[in-house]
Amino acid sequence: MNKVLSFAIIFSSFIGFCQSPKATAAIQVQQGLEQHRQMAQNSLFKNLKFKNVG
């Protein structure tokens, strides 16, 4: 019984620790969005129209 209880405590603390993601800083999100806009404007394929064939 003691081993089962110890395993349950260790396992639950491990699961709780693994599910705490770190948030991305707002400045990094803004920089990424700006980079995405610049890449879209400078893309060689920006005027190419795609057609869904599926």
MARBA-3410 file (N, C-alpha, C, O; in Angstrom, 1 decimal):
54
0.8,-1.2,0.0,0.0,0.0,0.0,0.9,1.2,0.0,0.5,2.2,-0.7 ~ 2.0,1.2,0.7,2.9,2.4,0.8,3.5,2.7,-0.5,3.7,3.8,-0.9 ~ 3.9,1.6,-1.2,4.5,1.8,-2.5,3.5,2.4,-3.5,3.9,3.3,-4.3 ~ 2.3,2.0,-3.5,1.3,2.5,-4.4,1.0,4.0,-4.1,0.9,4.8,-5.0 ~ 0.9,4.3,-2.8,0.7,5.7,-2.4,1.9,6.6,-2.8,1.7,7.7,-3.3
3.1,6.1,-2.6,4.3,6.9,-3.0,4.3,7.1,-4.5,4.6,8.2,-5.0 ~ 4.0,6.0,-5.3,3.9,6.1,-6.7,2.9,7.1,-7.2,3.1,7.9,-8.1 ~ 1.7,7.1,-6.6,0.6,8.0,-6.9,1.0,9.4,-6.7,0.7,10.3,-7.5 ~ 1.7,9.7,-5.6,2.1,11.1,-5.2,3.2,11.6,-6.2,3.1,12.7,-6.7 ~ 4.1,10.7,-6.5,5.2,11.1,-7.4,4.6,11.3,-8.8,5.0,12.3,-9.5
3.8,10.4,-9.3,3.2,10.5,-10.6,2.3,11.7,-10.7,2.4,12.4,-11.8 ~ 1.5,12.0,-9.8,0.6,13.2,-9.9,1.5,14.5,-9.8,1.1,15.5,-10.5 ~ 2.5,14.6,-9.1,3.4,15.8,-9.1,4.1,15.9,-10.4,4.3,17.0,-10.9 ~ 4.5,14.8,-11.0,5.1,14.9,-12.3,4.2,15.4,-13.4,4.5,16.2,-14.2 ~ 2.9,14.9,-13.4,1.9,15.3,-14.3,1.6,16.8,-14.1,1.5,17.6,-15.1
1.5,17.3,-12.9,1.3,18.7,-12.7,2.4,19.6,-13.1,2.2,20.7,-13.6 ~ 3.6,19.1,-13.0,4.8,19.9,-13.4,4.9,20.0,-14.9,5.3,21.0,-15.4 ~ 4.5,18.9,-15.6,4.7,18.9,-17.0,3.6,19.7,-17.7,3.8,20.1,-18.9 ~ 2.5,20.0,-17.1,1.4,20.7,-17.8,1.4,22.2,-17.4,0.3,22.8,-17.4 ~ 2.5,22.8,-17.1,2.5,24.2,-16.8,3.4,24.9,-17.9,4.6,25.2,-17.7
2.8,25.2,-19.1,3.6,25.8,-20.2,3.9,27.3,-19.9,3.1,28.0,-19.2 ~ 5.0,27.7,-20.4,5.3,29.1,-20.2,4.7,29.9,-21.3,4.8,29.5,-22.5 ~ 4.2,31.1,-21.0,3.5,31.9,-22.0,4.6,32.6,-22.8,5.7,33.0,-22.2 ~ 4.3,32.9,-24.0,5.2,33.7,-24.9,5.1,35.1,-24.5,4.0,35.6,-24.4 ~ 6.2,35.8,-24.4,6.2,37.2,-24.1,5.5,38.0,-25.2,5.6,37.6,-26.4
4.8,39.1,-24.9,4.0,39.9,-25.8,4.9,40.5,-26.9,4.5,40.5,-28.1 ~ 6.1,40.9,-26.5,7.0,41.5,-27.5,7.5,40.5,-28.6,7.6,40.8,-29.7 ~ 7.6,39.2,-28.1,8.0,38.2,-29.1,6.9,37.9,-30.1,7.1,37.6,-31.2 ~ 5.7,37.9,-29.6,4.5,37.7,-30.4,4.4,38.8,-31.4,4.1,38.6,-32.6 ~ 4.6,40.0,-31.0,4.5,41.2,-31.9,5.6,41.1,-33.0,5.3,41.4,-34.1
6.8,40.8,-32.6,7.9,40.7,-33.5,7.6,39.6,-34.5,7.9,39.7,-35.7 ~ 7.1,38.5,-34.1,6.8,37.4,-35.0,5.7,37.7,-36.0,5.8,37.4,-37.1 ~ 4.7,38.5,-35.5,3.6,38.9,-36.4,4.2,39.9,-37.5,3.8,39.9,-38.6 ~ 5.0,40.8,-37.0,5.6,41.8,-37.9,6.5,41.0,-39.0,6.5,41.4,-40.2 ~ 7.3,40.1,-38.5,8.1,39.3,-39.4,7.2,38.5,-40.4,7.6,38.5,-41.6
6.1,38.0,-40.0,5.2,37.3,-40.9,4.6,38.3,-41.9,4.5,37.9,-43.1 ~ 4.3,39.5,-41.6,3.7,40.5,-42.5,4.8,40.8,-43.6,4.5,40.9,-44.8 ~ 6.0,41.0,-43.1,7.1,41.4,-44.0,7.4,40.2,-45.0,7.6,40.5,-46.2 ~ 7.4,39.0,-44.5,7.6,37.9,-45.4,6.5,37.7,-46.4,6.8,37.4,-47.5 ~ 5.3,38.0,-46.0,4.2,37.9,-46.9,4.3,38.9,-48.0,3.9,38.7,-49.2
4.7,40.1,-47.7,4.8,41.2,-48.6,6.0,41.0,-49.6,5.9,41.3,-50.8 ~ 7.0,40.3,-49.2,8.2,40.1,-50.0,8.2,38.7,-50.7,9.2,38.4,-51.3 ~ 7.2,38.0,-50.5,7.1,36.6,-51.1,7.0,36.6,-52.6,6.4,37.5,-53.2 ~ 7.7,35.7,-53.2,7.7,35.5,-54.6,6.3,34.9,-55.1,5.9,35.1,-56.2 ~ 5.6,34.3,-54.1,4.3,33.7,-54.5,3.1,34.4,-54.0,2.0,33.9,-53.9
3.3,35.7,-53.6,2.2,36.5,-53.0,1.0,36.7,-54.0,-0.1,36.8,-53.5 ~ 1.2,36.7,-55.3,0.2,36.8,-56.3,-0.3,35.5,-56.9,-1.2,35.6,-57.8 ~ 0.2,34.4,-56.4,-0.2,33.1,-56.9,-1.4,32.7,-56.3,-1.5,32.6,-55.0 ~ -2.4,32.3,-57.0,-3.7,31.9,-56.5,-3.7,30.3,-56.4,-3.4,29.7,-57.4 ~ -4.0,29.8,-55.3,-4.0,28.3,-55.1,-5.4,27.8,-55.2,-6.3,28.6,-54.9
-5.5,26.6,-55.7,-6.8,26.0,-55.8,-6.8,24.7,-55.1,-5.9,23.9,-55.2 ~ -7.8,24.5,-54.3,-8.0,23.3,-53.5,-8.4,22.1,-54.4,-9.5,22.2,-55.0 ~ -7.7,21.1,-54.5,-8.0,20.0,-55.4,-8.5,18.8,-54.6,-8.8,17.7,-55.2 ~ -8.6,18.9,-53.3,-9.0,17.8,-52.5,-10.4,17.9,-52.1,-10.9,17.0,-51.4
END
